[in-house]
Amino acid sequence: MTNTRYSPEEDIAAIATALAPGALGIVRTSGKNSIELLSKVFSRPEALKKAEGNTIVYGWITDQGSRVDEVLVSVFKAPKSFTGEDMCEISCHGGVSVVTAVYETLLKNGFRPAEKGEFTFRSYINGKSDLTKAEAVREIIDSKTDVSRSHAAGRLSGSLFAEIDSIKTLVTDTLAAIEVDIEYPEDEETIADSFDPADLENARDRLAQLASSWKSEKLYQDGAKIVLAGKTNAGKSSLFNALLKEDRSIVSDIEGTTRDWIESWVSFDGIPARLFDTAGLRETDDVIEAKGVELTKDLAAEADLVLYLIDSTQGLSEEDKAFISKNGSVPVIVVFNKCDLALIEDDIEGKTVHISAKKGTGVGELTNLVKQTILGDSTAKSETAGLGSQRQKESVAEALDRINHALEIAAEGFYGLDAVVQDLEDCLDSLGEVTGEVTPDDVLGSIFSHFCVGK
């Protein structure tokens, strides 16, 4: 496997921590000559070159005899390192100018700047990780809730790789059995009788479960867009603050206080969501407020879910019913707020919940209902293997199609065993693309270009 953009034979360096004031900063290096190159700007060059793997060496980074910073260098020797190459991680003081000075000193002395994701790319090409684990690194960095992080950590620990590998074994064993039948055919047997389809049926079911996991996994990664809508003074801003557990939105008894929308990330029992507090729906002569009302309608039409609030002391109006019925394909949960002041009987179809945003009553029930509505019939759970990218989903779907086709033509008996073999070999190729055994360079470039520099 080659990739000219990354040039794996070169020694690389990158700042691995945020460029912001802090106690510590880390600059990473990797490459077959990285320890030798670093020793040239280290105050104790021989100690660094003689250091064992997984040890730490104290000293100074120097630049033409001048001291740059007092550091600790963590030494990792190939192949027992993240990249599978010799690596060093320089722990320096965390000031922006200090970290930058250490990094620039390395660049002036033989290192080149690492590309995005190049450390993880080297881990992959050196056999230290497969693509499912490599992609999981980025997922963990981008995770927005503890649950999404936990799902990504499962893939990083090898749950998806192990499941794919187990399915490949089922397909490979079936292929081996078919090859025996091709080599030593029995005239009295039909194609349907030439091998036991149980392993393929097992592989099919497990691939189908993996393919279905992408819906919820994508939701845990990207989050949902949830819009709070309703008439003025229904309590949207109060609910927004209650869900965020902080006072972000202005709450007032004056109608039309919220004229524009504000948004923030919030977790609905582990599902990340962009929650929008919007202007109240009403007829108004105020040009600015009217614009806010139109924005509310536009946001609701593009949402994954609308929470439509109704003031329980005012009841359900014809305007409320009209908005709910005309919201198209976007699911709506009708939230009857101020249930501590009045509890009306709702006569509307669909999902409803009664809450008091100010007192927190019913907010937990609302959270559960939101989660159930967004996930739908998805059965993916954190303790089972799930897919981590659209690329993985497409490859698994292709593998599933090939197994289904193999089972169909075997049952029909119209084609020879060679046709089944071709389907199963194509299936294995698709599964190989998931883990990276079979992956074009342009796909690799796309995957690792989305990483941050230093990872």
C-alpha positions as CSV (number, residue, x, y, z in Angstrom):
1,M,0.0,0.0,0.0
2,T,1.4,3.4,-1.0
3,N,0.3,7.0,-0.5
4,T,2.7,9.6,-2.0
5,R,1.0,12.5,-0.1
6,Y,2.0,11.0,3.3
7,S,5.6,9.8,2.3
8,P,6.0,7.3,5.1
9,E,9.8,7.1,4.8
10,E,10.1,10.7,6.0
11,D,10.4,11.7,9.7
12,I,7.4,13.8,10.8
13,A,6.5,16.2,13.7
14,A,3.3,17.8,14.8
15,I,1.9,19.7,17.7
16,A,-0.5,17.3,19.4
17,T,-2.2,19.6,21.9
18,A,-4.3,22.7,21.3
19,L,-2.4,25.9,20.8
20,A,-3.8,27.6,23.8
21,P,-2.3,28.6,27.2
22,G,-2.0,25.5,29.5
23,A,0.2,23.7,31.9
24,L,1.7,21.3,29.3
25,G,2.0,21.0,25.5
26,I,3.0,17.9,23.5
27,V,4.9,17.7,20.3
28,R,5.0,14.3,18.6
29,T,7.6,12.8,16.2
30,S,7.7,9.6,14.3
31,G,10.0,7.9,11.7
32,K,12.9,5.5,11.5
33,N,15.4,8.3,12.1
34,S,13.2,10.4,14.4
35,I,15.2,9.6,17.6
36,E,18.5,10.4,15.9
37,L,17.2,13.7,14.5
38,L,15.7,14.7,17.9
39,S,19.0,14.0,19.7
40,K,20.6,16.7,17.6
41,V,18.5,19.4,19.4
42,F,18.4,17.6,22.8
43,S,20.8,18.6,25.6
44,R,21.5,14.9,26.4
45,P,21.8,13.3,23.0
46,E,23.5,10.1,24.1
47,A,21.0,9.5,26.9
48,L,18.2,9.9,24.3
49,K,19.7,7.5,21.7
50,K,20.4,4.9,24.3
51,A,17.0,5.1,26.0
52,E,14.9,1.9,26.1
53,G,11.4,1.9,24.7
54,N,8.6,3.1,26.9
55,T,10.9,5.3,29.0
56,I,11.2,9.0,29.7
57,V,14.3,11.1,29.3
58,Y,14.8,14.6,31.0
59,G,16.6,17.4,29.2
60,W,16.3,20.6,27.2
61,I,15.4,21.3,23.6
62,T,18.1,23.5,22.2
63,D,18.4,25.6,19.0
64,Q,22.0,26.4,17.9
65,G,23.2,26.2,21.5
66,S,20.4,28.3,23.0
67,R,17.9,26.6,25.3
68,V,14.3,26.6,24.1
69,D,12.5,24.8,26.9
70,E,13.0,22.2,29.6
71,V,11.2,19.0,28.6
72,L,10.5,15.4,29.2
73,V,10.8,13.1,26.2
74,S,8.7,9.9,26.1
75,V,10.6,7.3,23.9
76,F,8.8,4.6,22.0
77,K,10.7,2.0,19.9
78,A,9.5,0.2,16.8
79,P,7.4,-1.9,16.6
80,K,6.0,-1.2,20.0
81,S,4.6,2.3,19.4
82,F,1.4,3.8,18.1
83,T,2.7,4.2,14.6
84,G,4.9,1.0,14.6
85,E,7.9,3.3,14.1
86,D,10.3,4.9,16.5
87,M,8.4,7.7,18.2
88,C,9.1,10.5,20.7
89,E,6.5,12.7,22.5
90,I,8.0,15.9,23.8
91,S,6.2,17.2,26.9
92,C,7.0,20.9,27.2
93,H,5.5,23.9,29.0
94,G,2.1,24.8,27.6
95,G,2.5,28.4,26.5
96,V,1.7,29.0,22.8
97,S,5.1,30.5,22.0
98,V,7.0,27.7,23.8
99,V,5.2,24.9,22.0
100,T,5.5,26.6,18.7
101,A,9.3,27.2,19.3
102,V,9.9,23.5,20.1
103,Y,8.0,22.5,17.0
104,E,9.8,25.0,14.7
105,T,13.1,23.8,16.1
106,L,12.3,20.3,14.9
107,L,11.3,21.5,11.5
108,K,14.6,23.3,11.1
109,N,16.5,20.1,11.9
110,G,15.2,17.5,9.6
111,F,11.6,16.9,10.4
112,R,8.7,17.8,8.1
113,P,5.2,18.8,9.2
114,A,2.9,15.9,9.5
115,E,-0.2,15.8,7.3
116,K,-3.7,15.5,8.8
117,G,-4.1,12.0,10.3
118,E,-0.6,10.9,9.3
119,F,0.3,9.3,12.6
120,T,-2.9,7.2,12.4
121,F,-2.2,6.5,8.8
122,R,1.3,5.1,9.7
123,S,-0.3,3.0,12.4
124,Y,-2.5,1.5,9.7
125,I,0.1,0.8,7.0
126,N,2.5,-0.6,9.6
127,G,-0.2,-3.1,10.8
128,K,-0.8,-1.6,14.2
129,S,-4.5,-0.9,13.5
130,D,-7.1,-1.6,10.9
131,L,-9.3,1.0,9.3
132,T,-12.2,0.5,11.8
133,K,-9.9,1.3,14.7
134,A,-8.3,4.2,12.8
135,E,-11.7,5.8,12.1
136,A,-12.7,5.2,15.7
137,V,-9.8,7.5,16.8
138,R,-11.5,10.4,14.9
139,E,-14.9,9.4,16.2
140,I,-13.7,9.6,19.8
141,I,-12.2,13.1,19.2
142,D,-15.4,14.3,17.7
143,S,-17.8,12.5,20.1
144,K,-20.4,14.9,21.7
145,T,-21.7,12.7,24.5
146,D,-20.5,9.9,26.8
147,V,-22.6,7.4,24.9
148,S,-21.2,8.4,21.5
149,R,-17.7,8.2,23.0
150,S,-18.4,4.7,24.4
151,H,-19.6,3.5,21.0
152,A,-16.4,4.7,19.3
153,A,-14.3,3.3,22.1
154,G,-15.8,-0.1,21.4
155,R,-14.7,0.1,17.8
156,L,-11.3,1.3,18.9
157,S,-11.0,-1.7,21.1
158,G,-11.7,-4.0,18.1
159,S,-15.4,-4.9,18.5
160,L,-16.2,-4.1,14.8
161,F,-13.1,-5.7,13.5
162,A,-13.8,-8.9,15.5
163,E,-17.3,-9.1,14.2
164,I,-16.2,-8.6,10.6
165,D,-13.5,-11.2,11.0
166,S,-15.9,-13.7,12.5
167,I,-18.3,-13.2,9.5
168,K,-15.4,-13.6,7.1
169,T,-14.6,-16.9,8.7
170,L,-18.1,-18.2,8.1
171,V,-17.9,-17.2,4.4
172,T,-14.4,-18.6,4.0
173,D,-15.4,-21.9,5.6
174,T,-18.3,-22.1,3.1
175,L,-16.0,-21.3,0.2
176,A,-13.7,-24.1,1.3
177,A,-16.6,-26.6,1.4
178,I,-17.7,-25.5,-2.1
179,E,-14.2,-25.8,-3.5
180,V,-14.1,-29.5,-2.3
181,D,-17.4,-30.1,-4.2
182,I,-16.0,-28.5,-7.3
183,E,-12.9,-30.6,-7.1
184,Y,-14.7,-33.8,-6.3
185,P,-18.3,-33.4,-7.7
186,E,-21.0,-35.9,-6.9
187,D,-23.3,-36.4,-9.9
188,E,-26.4,-37.1,-7.8
189,E,-26.1,-33.9,-5.8
190,T,-27.8,-30.6,-6.8
191,I,-26.3,-27.2,-6.2
192,A,-28.6,-26.7,-3.3
193,D,-27.4,-29.9,-1.7
194,S,-23.7,-29.3,-2.3
195,F,-23.1,-27.3,0.8
196,D,-24.7,-26.5,4.1
197,P,-26.2,-22.9,3.9
198,A,-26.3,-22.5,7.7
199,D,-23.1,-20.5,7.9
200,L,-24.1,-18.2,5.1
201,E,-27.5,-17.6,6.6
202,N,-25.7,-16.8,9.9
203,A,-23.4,-14.4,8.1
204,R,-26.3,-12.8,6.3
205,D,-28.2,-12.2,9.6
206,R,-25.2,-10.7,11.3
207,L,-24.4,-8.4,8.3
208,A,-28.0,-7.3,8.2
209,Q,-27.8,-6.3,11.9
210,L,-24.5,-4.4,11.2
211,A,-26.1,-2.6,8.3
212,S,-29.1,-1.6,10.4
213,S,-26.8,-0.2,13.2
214,W,-25.6,2.7,11.0
215,K,-28.9,4.6,11.5
216,S,-28.4,5.0,15.2
217,E,-24.6,5.2,15.1
218,K,-24.8,8.1,12.7
219,L,-27.3,9.8,15.0
220,Y,-24.9,9.3,18.0
221,Q,-22.1,10.8,15.9
222,D,-23.7,13.7,14.1
223,G,-26.6,14.4,16.5
224,A,-30.2,15.4,15.7
225,K,-31.7,18.8,14.9
226,I,-34.6,19.4,17.4
227,V,-36.7,22.6,17.2
228,L,-38.8,24.0,20.0
229,A,-41.9,25.6,18.5
230,G,-45.2,26.9,19.7
231,K,-47.2,30.1,20.4
232,T,-45.8,33.0,22.4
233,N,-45.5,32.4,26.2
234,A,-45.9,28.6,25.8
235,G,-42.6,28.1,27.7
236,K,-40.2,27.3,25.0
237,S,-37.3,29.3,26.5
238,S,-38.0,27.8,29.9
239,L,-37.8,24.3,28.5
240,F,-34.7,25.3,26.5
241,N,-33.0,26.4,29.8
242,A,-34.2,23.3,31.7
243,L,-32.8,20.9,29.1
244,L,-29.5,22.7,29.0
245,K,-29.5,23.0,32.8
246,E,-28.4,26.7,32.5
247,D,-30.1,30.0,31.8
248,R,-29.2,30.6,28.1
249,S,-32.5,31.9,26.9
250,I,-34.3,35.0,28.2
251,V,-37.6,34.1,29.9
252,S,-40.3,36.8,30.2
253,D,-44.1,37.0,30.4
254,I,-43.9,39.7,27.7
255,E,-45.0,38.2,24.4
256,G,-42.5,38.3,21.5
257,T,-39.4,38.3,23.8
258,T,-37.7,35.7,21.6
259,R,-37.5,37.2,18.1
260,D,-34.6,35.2,16.7
261,W,-33.6,31.6,17.3
262,I,-30.7,30.5,19.5
263,E,-29.2,27.0,19.6
264,S,-27.0,24.8,21.8
265,W,-25.9,21.2,22.0
266,V,-27.7,19.1,24.5
267,S,-27.8,15.4,25.3
268,F,-31.1,13.4,25.3
269,D,-30.0,10.4,27.3
270,G,-26.8,10.1,25.4
271,I,-28.1,11.3,22.0
272,P,-26.5,14.6,21.0
273,A,-28.8,17.2,19.6
274,R,-28.7,20.8,18.4
275,L,-31.6,22.3,20.2
276,F,-33.2,25.4,18.8
277,D,-35.3,27.9,20.8
278,T,-37.4,29.9,18.4
279,A,-39.7,32.9,18.1
280,G,-43.3,32.3,19.2
281,L,-45.8,31.7,16.5
282,R,-48.4,34.5,16.2
283,E,-49.6,37.2,13.8
284,T,-47.6,40.4,14.4
285,D,-47.1,43.8,12.8
286,D,-43.5,43.9,14.1
287,V,-41.3,43.3,11.1
288,I,-38.4,41.8,13.1
289,E,-40.7,39.5,15.1
290,A,-42.5,38.5,11.9
291,K,-39.2,37.5,10.4
292,G,-38.5,35.4,13.4
293,V,-41.8,33.6,13.0
294,E,-40.9,32.7,9.4
295,L,-37.5,31.5,10.5
296,T,-39.2,29.3,13.1
297,K,-41.4,27.7,10.4
298,D,-38.3,27.1,8.2
299,L,-36.3,25.5,11.0
300,A,-39.3,23.3,11.9
301,A,-39.6,22.1,8.3
302,E,-35.9,21.1,8.3
303,A,-35.7,19.5,11.7
304,D,-35.4,15.9,12.7
305,L,-37.9,16.4,15.4
306,V,-40.2,19.3,16.6
307,L,-41.2,19.7,20.2
308,Y,-44.4,21.8,19.9
309,L,-45.2,23.5,23.2
310,I,-48.7,24.3,24.4
311,D,-49.6,26.4,27.4
312,S,-51.9,24.1,29.4
313,T,-53.6,27.1,31.0
314,Q,-54.7,28.3,27.5
315,G,-55.5,24.9,26.0
316,L,-55.1,23.6,22.4
317,S,-56.1,26.2,19.8
318,E,-57.0,25.8,16.2
319,E,-53.7,27.4,15.3
320,D,-51.9,24.8,17.2
321,K,-53.7,22.0,15.5
322,A,-53.1,23.6,12.1
323,F,-49.3,23.8,12.6
324,I,-49.0,20.3,14.0
325,S,-51.0,18.8,11.1
326,K,-49.1,20.7,8.4
327,N,-45.6,20.0,9.6
328,G,-45.1,17.4,6.8
329,S,-42.9,14.3,7.4
330,V,-41.1,15.8,10.4
331,P,-42.2,14.0,13.6
332,V,-43.8,16.1,16.3
333,I,-44.1,15.6,20.0
334,V,-46.8,17.8,21.5
335,V,-45.6,19.1,24.9
336,F,-48.3,20.4,27.2
337,N,-46.4,22.8,29.5
338,K,-47.4,24.4,32.9
339,C,-49.0,21.1,34.0
340,D,-48.5,22.4,37.6
341,L,-51.0,25.1,36.9
342,A,-53.5,23.2,34.7
343,L,-53.8,19.7,33.4
344,I,-56.0,19.6,30.3
345,E,-57.1,16.5,28.4
346,D,-55.5,16.5,25.0
347,D,-57.6,15.4,22.1
348,I,-54.8,15.3,19.6
349,E,-53.4,12.3,17.8
350,G,-49.7,11.4,18.1
351,K,-47.1,11.6,20.9
352,T,-47.8,13.9,23.8
353,V,-46.3,14.6,27.2
354,H,-47.2,16.9,30.1
355,I,-44.5,18.9,31.8
356,S,-43.7,21.9,33.9
357,A,-40.5,23.4,32.4
358,K,-40.0,25.7,35.4
359,K,-40.3,23.0,38.0
360,G,-38.7,20.2,36.0
361,T,-41.8,18.0,36.2
362,G,-42.0,15.5,33.3
363,V,-38.7,16.6,31.7
364,G,-37.3,13.1,32.2
365,E,-40.3,11.5,30.5
366,L,-39.9,14.0,27.7
367,T,-36.2,13.1,27.3
368,N,-37.1,9.4,27.1
369,L,-39.8,10.0,24.5
370,V,-37.4,12.1,22.4
371,K,-34.9,9.3,22.4
372,Q,-37.4,6.7,21.5
373,T,-38.8,8.9,18.7
374,I,-35.4,9.7,17.2
375,L,-34.1,6.1,17.3
376,G,-37.3,4.6,16.0
377,D,-36.9,0.9,15.5
378,S,-33.1,0.9,15.7
379,T,-31.8,-1.9,17.8
380,A,-28.1,-1.0,17.9
381,K,-26.7,-1.0,21.5
382,S,-23.4,0.1,22.9
383,E,-22.5,-3.4,23.9
384,T,-22.8,-4.8,20.3
385,A,-20.6,-4.0,17.3
386,G,-21.9,-1.1,15.2
387,L,-20.7,0.7,12.1
388,G,-18.8,3.9,12.4
389,S,-18.9,5.5,9.0
390,Q,-20.9,5.7,5.8
391,R,-18.0,4.0,4.0
392,Q,-18.3,1.0,6.3
393,K,-22.0,0.9,5.8
394,E,-21.7,0.8,2.0
395,S,-19.2,-2.0,2.1
396,V,-21.3,-4.0,4.5
397,A,-24.4,-3.5,2.4
398,E,-22.4,-4.7,-0.7
399,A,-21.3,-7.8,1.2
400,L,-24.8,-8.5,2.3
401,D,-26.1,-8.2,-1.3
402,R,-23.5,-10.8,-2.4
403,I,-24.5,-13.3,0.3
404,N,-28.2,-12.9,-0.4
405,H,-27.5,-13.4,-4.1
406,A,-25.4,-16.5,-3.4
407,L,-28.1,-18.0,-1.3
408,E,-30.7,-17.3,-3.9
409,I,-28.9,-18.9,-6.8
410,A,-27.9,-21.8,-4.7
411,A,-31.6,-22.4,-3.8
412,E,-32.8,-22.0,-7.4
413,G,-30.2,-24.4,-8.7
414,F,-30.1,-22.8,-12.2
415,Y,-26.4,-21.8,-12.0
416,G,-23.2,-23.7,-11.2
417,L,-21.2,-23.6,-8.1
418,D,-18.8,-21.2,-9.8
419,A,-21.5,-18.5,-9.6
420,V,-21.8,-19.0,-5.9
421,V,-18.0,-18.9,-5.5
422,Q,-17.9,-15.5,-7.3
423,D,-20.5,-14.0,-5.1
424,L,-18.7,-15.2,-1.9
425,E,-15.3,-13.9,-3.2
426,D,-16.9,-10.5,-3.9
427,C,-18.4,-10.6,-0.4
428,L,-15.0,-11.1,1.1
429,D,-13.6,-8.3,-0.9
430,S,-16.3,-6.0,0.4
431,L,-15.6,-7.0,4.0
432,G,-11.9,-6.5,3.4
433,E,-12.7,-2.9,2.4
434,V,-14.3,-2.4,5.8
435,T,-11.1,-3.3,7.7
436,G,-8.7,-1.9,5.1
437,E,-7.3,-5.1,3.6
438,V,-8.7,-4.0,0.3
439,T,-8.8,-0.3,0.0
440,P,-7.8,2.1,-2.9
441,D,-5.4,4.9,-2.0
442,D,-8.0,7.6,-2.8
443,V,-10.3,6.2,-0.2
444,L,-7.4,6.2,2.3
445,G,-6.7,9.9,1.5
446,S,-10.3,10.8,2.1
447,I,-10.5,9.0,5.4
448,F,-7.3,10.4,7.0
449,S,-7.7,13.9,5.6
450,H,-10.6,14.4,8.1
451,F,-8.3,13.9,11.1
452,C,-6.6,16.7,12.9
453,V,-2.8,17.3,12.6
454,G,-1.0,15.4,15.3
455,K,-3.3,12.4,15.2
